[in-house]
């Protein structure tokens, strides 16, 4: 039976962040898997919530890894063409297809590279690998989402997949154009992943979307943003992996990005937080935000995202836009047991340039100079 997959028509030249859920054919280092898909190692680590200092961590055969790719509009349909494969002496189109875990067929590789049936592959030849992806405007029923391509395994059922990713069966059926809930090994499903978005935050020169359970780096790797699982809001703080990062402290305050000061009151807790607001060139924009919570978290001065920073937490961070060849991070940590295999939690964020605006949350915003982000104190 011919495997099925969803095809998203498109007319624009834009691209989006998309994931591939890749089943390792053999034991592999993170860095080896990144090279296989031509993505940046740090992007792969971020997508799977693995510590940035562990690029050579070895993952066992049959583990599932989330691979972030840039999903483009090519000849009227969505697909990723940033992955290339160098042919070895004994390679065939079928063996190359198997390297990518069923995400692409031998016939699709043949078609993408204009190879006729009589053509013999040459050692050293470079082949474009067309990989499945979808954007659907990064939305699922109005909620921010990043879509992941998943190859159905033997024994899978739509009910189990839906439960695993907290979506309804009817939602999966509608997205994938399934007339019924019957799926077969080799089918490729598009699965929406609940994500955090900066769409309503009015950041300067930047827009991020990060799937829940992942992190990403932005602002020249100076800032690490997470997707807070409790309310799906972005939570950003210094990444601490780059030595020379400036503009991390809010003006007229001793607070750095991601830190908050709490003041107990009879009615609750007054909070002042230093918030990340985007970046331009080498400058990072930030502002102080005042809010009132029902109760204080308990620390007078703490990182807002501190509870999510351990390797075993569901921390998410912003993602750098992928380069044309290598990585989603040039484009704009905890492993959990998955009922379909060993799945590494992941996240990724894309970014693009937009207009200058200020404001946070639901507060009205005013156009102003980017430098005023450093002095802004707003209520939420």
C-alpha positions as CSV (number, residue, x, y, z in Angstrom):
1,X,0.0,0.0,0.0
2,X,1.3,3.5,-0.9
3,X,2.2,5.6,2.1
4,X,0.2,8.7,2.7
5,X,1.4,12.2,3.7
6,X,-0.3,15.6,3.9
7,X,0.7,18.1,1.2
8,X,0.3,21.8,2.0
9,X,-0.2,24.0,-1.0
10,X,1.5,27.4,-0.9
11,X,2.0,30.5,-3.1
12,X,4.3,32.7,-1.0
13,X,8.0,32.6,-0.8
14,X,8.1,32.6,3.0
15,X,9.2,29.8,5.2
16,X,8.5,28.6,8.7
17,X,10.0,26.4,11.4
18,X,9.0,22.8,11.2
19,X,10.1,19.6,12.9
20,X,10.9,16.1,11.7
21,X,10.5,13.3,14.3
22,X,13.5,11.1,13.2
23,X,13.9,7.5,14.4
24,X,17.7,6.8,14.6
25,X,18.7,3.8,12.4
26,X,21.7,3.2,14.6
27,X,23.5,4.6,17.7
28,X,24.4,8.2,16.8
29,X,26.0,11.2,18.4
30,X,23.9,14.4,18.4
31,X,26.6,16.0,16.2
32,X,26.4,13.2,13.7
33,X,22.6,13.5,13.4
34,X,22.9,17.2,13.0
35,X,25.4,16.7,10.1
36,X,23.1,14.1,8.5
37,X,20.3,16.7,8.2
38,X,22.7,19.7,7.7
39,X,21.4,21.5,10.7
40,X,23.3,23.4,13.4
41,X,24.3,21.2,16.4
42,X,23.0,23.9,18.8
43,X,19.7,24.0,17.1
44,X,19.3,20.2,17.4
45,X,20.3,20.3,21.1
46,X,17.8,23.1,21.7
47,X,15.0,21.4,19.8
48,X,15.5,18.3,22.1
49,X,16.1,20.2,25.3
50,X,19.6,18.8,25.6
51,X,22.4,20.8,27.4
52,X,24.5,22.8,24.9
53,X,27.6,21.3,26.3
54,X,26.7,17.8,25.2
55,X,27.0,17.7,21.4
56,X,28.7,14.3,21.5
57,X,26.1,12.7,23.6
58,X,25.3,9.3,22.0
59,X,21.7,8.4,21.5
60,X,20.7,4.7,21.1
61,X,19.3,3.1,18.0
62,X,15.5,3.5,17.6
63,X,15.5,6.7,19.7
64,X,13.3,9.5,18.4
65,X,14.9,12.9,17.8
66,X,13.2,16.1,16.8
67,X,15.0,17.8,13.9
68,X,14.3,21.5,13.2
69,X,14.1,22.4,9.5
70,X,13.2,25.4,7.5
71,X,9.9,24.7,5.7
72,X,9.9,26.5,2.3
73,X,7.4,26.9,-0.5
74,X,8.9,25.0,-3.5
75,X,6.9,24.6,-6.7
76,X,3.7,25.4,-5.0
77,X,4.0,23.0,-2.0
78,X,5.6,23.0,1.4
79,X,8.8,21.0,1.8
80,X,12.4,21.3,3.1
81,X,15.3,21.1,0.6
82,X,18.1,22.3,2.9
83,X,19.4,18.7,3.5
84,X,22.0,17.2,1.1
85,X,23.5,13.8,1.0
86,X,26.9,12.8,-0.4
87,X,26.7,9.5,-2.2
88,X,29.0,6.7,-1.0
89,X,30.5,3.9,-3.1
90,X,27.8,1.3,-2.3
91,X,24.8,3.7,-1.9
92,X,21.5,3.2,-3.7
93,X,18.5,5.4,-3.7
94,X,16.8,2.9,-1.4
95,X,19.6,2.7,1.1
96,X,19.8,6.6,1.2
97,X,16.0,6.6,1.9
98,X,16.5,4.3,4.8
99,X,19.2,6.6,6.3
100,X,16.4,9.2,6.8
101,X,14.0,6.8,8.5
102,X,11.2,6.7,6.0
103,X,10.8,10.5,5.9
104,X,11.6,10.4,2.2
105,X,11.2,7.7,-0.4
106,X,13.7,6.5,-3.1
107,X,11.3,7.8,-5.8
108,X,11.1,11.2,-4.1
109,X,14.9,11.5,-4.1
110,X,15.0,10.4,-7.7
111,X,12.4,13.0,-8.7
112,X,14.0,15.9,-6.8
113,X,17.4,15.3,-8.4
114,X,16.2,14.6,-11.9
115,X,17.6,11.1,-11.9
116,X,16.2,8.7,-14.6
117,X,15.7,5.0,-14.0
118,X,18.9,4.0,-15.9
119,X,21.1,6.5,-14.1
120,X,23.8,5.1,-11.8
121,X,24.8,7.1,-8.7
122,X,28.4,8.3,-8.6
123,X,30.5,8.2,-5.5
124,X,30.8,11.8,-4.2
125,X,27.7,13.0,-5.9
126,X,25.6,15.4,-3.9
127,X,21.8,14.8,-3.7
128,X,19.1,17.1,-2.5
129,X,16.9,15.3,0.1
130,X,13.3,16.5,-0.1
131,X,11.8,16.3,3.4
132,X,8.1,16.6,4.4
133,X,7.0,19.7,6.3
134,X,4.0,21.9,7.0
135,X,3.4,25.4,8.3
136,X,-0.4,26.0,8.3
137,X,0.4,29.6,9.4
138,X,1.9,28.2,12.7
139,X,-1.6,27.9,14.0
140,X,-3.9,25.1,15.1
141,X,-7.5,26.1,15.9
142,X,-6.2,29.6,16.6
143,X,-3.4,28.6,19.0
144,X,0.3,29.0,18.2
145,X,1.7,25.7,16.9
146,X,4.7,24.3,15.2
147,X,4.0,21.2,13.0
148,X,6.0,18.0,13.2
149,X,6.3,15.3,10.5
150,X,6.0,11.8,12.1
151,X,6.5,8.5,10.3
152,X,3.9,6.0,11.5
153,X,5.5,2.9,13.1
154,X,4.2,-0.7,13.3
155,X,1.6,-1.0,16.1
156,X,0.8,2.8,16.1
157,X,-2.8,3.9,16.5
158,X,-4.2,7.4,16.0
159,X,-5.7,7.3,19.5
160,X,-2.3,6.8,21.1
161,X,-0.6,9.5,19.0
162,X,-3.4,12.0,19.7
163,X,-3.1,11.3,23.4
164,X,0.7,11.6,23.3
165,X,0.6,15.1,21.9
166,X,-2.5,16.3,23.6
167,X,-4.6,16.8,20.4
168,X,-7.9,15.3,19.5
169,X,-8.3,12.5,17.0
170,X,-10.6,14.6,14.9
171,X,-8.0,17.4,14.9
172,X,-5.4,14.9,13.5
173,X,-7.9,13.6,11.0
174,X,-8.7,17.1,9.7
175,X,-5.1,18.2,9.5
176,X,-4.0,15.1,7.6
177,X,-7.1,14.7,5.5
178,X,-7.9,11.3,6.9
179,X,-11.4,10.1,6.0
180,X,-11.1,7.7,8.9
181,X,-8.8,6.9,11.8
182,X,-7.0,4.1,10.0
183,X,-3.3,4.7,9.6
184,X,-0.6,2.4,8.3
185,X,3.2,2.0,8.9
186,X,5.1,4.4,6.6
187,X,2.3,7.1,6.5
188,X,3.6,10.5,7.5
189,X,1.4,12.5,9.8
190,X,1.6,16.3,10.5
191,X,1.3,16.7,14.3
192,X,0.7,20.2,15.8
193,X,2.9,21.0,18.8
194,X,1.6,23.6,21.3
195,X,4.0,26.5,21.2
196,X,4.9,29.8,22.8
197,X,4.8,32.9,20.5
198,X,6.0,36.5,20.8
199,X,3.2,37.6,18.4
200,X,1.4,39.7,21.1
201,X,4.5,40.9,22.9
202,X,5.6,43.6,20.3
203,X,9.2,42.8,20.4
204,X,11.6,45.0,18.4
205,X,12.9,43.5,15.2
206,X,12.1,39.9,16.2
207,X,9.3,37.4,16.3
208,X,9.7,34.0,17.9
209,X,7.7,30.8,18.1
210,X,9.0,27.9,20.3
211,X,7.3,24.5,20.8
212,X,6.6,23.5,24.4
213,X,9.4,21.5,25.9
214,X,12.2,23.1,23.9
215,X,14.5,26.1,24.1
216,X,16.3,28.4,21.6
217,X,19.0,30.9,21.5
218,X,18.7,34.5,20.1
219,X,20.5,37.8,20.2
220,X,23.8,36.3,19.0
221,X,23.4,33.5,21.4
222,X,23.3,35.9,24.4
223,X,19.6,35.2,25.3
224,X,18.0,31.8,25.9
225,X,14.2,31.8,25.8
226,X,12.0,29.0,27.2
227,X,8.3,28.1,26.7
228,X,6.6,28.1,30.0
229,X,4.5,24.9,30.0
230,X,1.9,26.2,32.6
231,X,0.7,29.1,30.4
232,X,2.6,28.8,27.1
233,X,4.4,32.1,27.5
234,X,8.0,32.8,26.5
235,X,10.5,33.1,29.4
236,X,13.9,34.6,28.5
237,X,17.1,35.1,30.4
238,X,20.9,35.3,29.7
239,X,22.2,32.1,28.1
240,X,25.5,32.3,30.0
241,X,27.3,30.6,27.1
242,X,28.7,33.8,25.5
243,X,31.2,35.8,27.4
244,X,30.8,39.2,25.7
245,X,27.1,40.1,26.0
246,X,26.1,43.7,26.8
247,X,22.8,45.5,27.6
248,X,21.5,42.7,29.8
249,X,20.6,44.9,32.8
250,X,17.5,47.0,32.8
251,X,18.3,50.7,33.3
252,X,17.5,52.3,36.6
253,X,17.4,48.9,38.2
254,X,19.7,46.2,39.5
255,X,17.7,43.6,37.7
256,X,19.0,41.7,34.7
257,X,16.9,40.1,31.9
258,X,14.9,37.3,33.4
259,X,15.1,38.5,37.0
260,X,12.2,39.8,39.1
261,X,11.8,41.6,42.4
262,X,8.9,40.7,44.6
263,X,7.3,42.8,47.3
264,X,4.7,41.2,49.6
265,X,1.5,43.3,50.2
266,X,-1.7,42.7,52.1
267,X,-3.5,42.0,48.8
268,X,-0.9,39.9,47.1
269,X,2.5,40.5,45.6
270,X,3.9,43.4,43.6
271,X,6.4,42.2,41.0
272,X,9.0,44.2,39.0
273,X,10.6,42.1,36.2
274,X,13.3,42.9,33.7
275,X,11.9,41.6,30.3
276,X,13.6,40.8,27.0
277,X,12.3,43.0,24.2
278,X,14.2,41.9,21.1
279,X,17.6,42.9,19.6
280,X,19.2,44.8,16.7
281,X,22.8,44.3,15.7
282,X,24.8,44.0,18.9
283,X,22.2,45.7,21.1
284,X,19.7,43.9,23.2
285,X,16.5,45.7,24.1
286,X,14.8,45.2,27.5
287,X,12.4,47.0,29.8
288,X,11.0,46.9,33.4
289,X,7.5,45.6,33.8
290,X,5.3,45.9,36.9
291,X,2.6,43.5,37.7
292,X,0.5,42.1,40.6
293,X,0.4,38.4,41.4
294,X,-1.9,36.6,43.8
295,X,1.1,35.5,45.8
296,X,4.9,35.8,45.7
297,X,7.0,32.9,44.6
298,X,9.2,33.3,47.6
299,X,12.4,34.9,46.3
300,X,13.0,38.6,46.4
301,X,15.4,38.6,43.4
302,X,15.4,35.6,41.1
303,X,15.5,34.4,37.5
304,X,12.0,34.3,36.1
305,X,12.9,31.1,34.4
306,X,15.0,29.5,37.1
307,X,12.5,26.7,37.7
308,X,12.9,25.5,34.2
309,X,16.6,25.6,33.7
310,X,17.7,22.1,34.9
311,X,18.4,19.5,32.2
312,X,15.3,17.6,33.4
313,X,12.9,20.4,33.1
314,X,10.5,21.4,30.3
315,X,12.3,24.6,29.5
316,X,11.9,26.3,26.1
317,X,14.1,29.0,24.5
318,X,14.0,31.2,21.5
319,X,15.5,30.0,18.3
320,X,17.8,31.7,15.9
321,X,16.7,31.7,12.3
322,X,18.2,29.0,10.1
323,X,20.8,29.6,7.4
324,X,20.0,28.5,3.9
325,X,22.3,25.5,4.2
326,X,22.7,24.6,7.8
327,X,20.5,25.8,10.6
328,X,17.2,27.1,11.8
329,X,19.2,29.1,14.3
330,X,20.6,31.3,11.6
331,X,17.0,31.8,10.3
332,X,15.1,34.2,12.6
333,X,17.1,19.1,28.3
334,X,15.2,16.7,29.2
335,X,14.8,13.2,27.6
336,X,11.4,11.6,28.3
337,X,10.1,8.1,27.5
338,X,7.7,8.3,24.6
339,X,5.1,5.6,24.1
340,X,6.2,5.4,20.5
341,X,9.9,5.1,21.5
342,X,12.5,7.2,23.3
343,X,11.6,10.7,22.4
344,X,13.6,13.8,23.2
345,X,11.6,16.8,24.1
346,X,12.2,19.7,21.7
347,X,11.6,23.3,20.8
348,X,12.5,25.7,18.2
349,X,11.8,29.3,17.4
350,X,11.8,31.2,14.1
351,X,12.2,34.9,13.8
352,X,11.8,37.7,11.2
353,X,12.0,41.4,11.0
354,X,9.0,43.5,11.8
355,X,8.0,47.1,12.6
356,X,9.1,49.1,15.6
357,X,6.6,48.9,18.4
358,X,6.5,48.9,22.1
359,X,4.3,47.5,24.8
360,X,3.9,44.3,26.6
361,X,1.0,41.9,27.0
362,X,-2.4,43.6,26.5
363,X,-1.1,47.2,27.2
364,X,-1.5,49.7,24.3
365,X,1.8,50.5,22.6
366,X,3.3,53.6,21.1
367,X,5.8,53.9,18.3
368,X,9.0,55.3,19.7
369,X,12.8,55.1,19.3
370,X,14.4,51.7,20.0
371,X,16.5,53.3,22.6
372,X,13.4,53.9,24.7
373,X,13.0,50.1,25.2
374,X,15.9,50.6,27.7
375,X,13.9,53.1,29.8
376,X,10.4,51.7,29.5
377,X,8.5,50.8,32.6
378,X,5.1,49.3,31.9
379,X,2.2,47.7,33.8
380,X,0.7,44.4,33.1
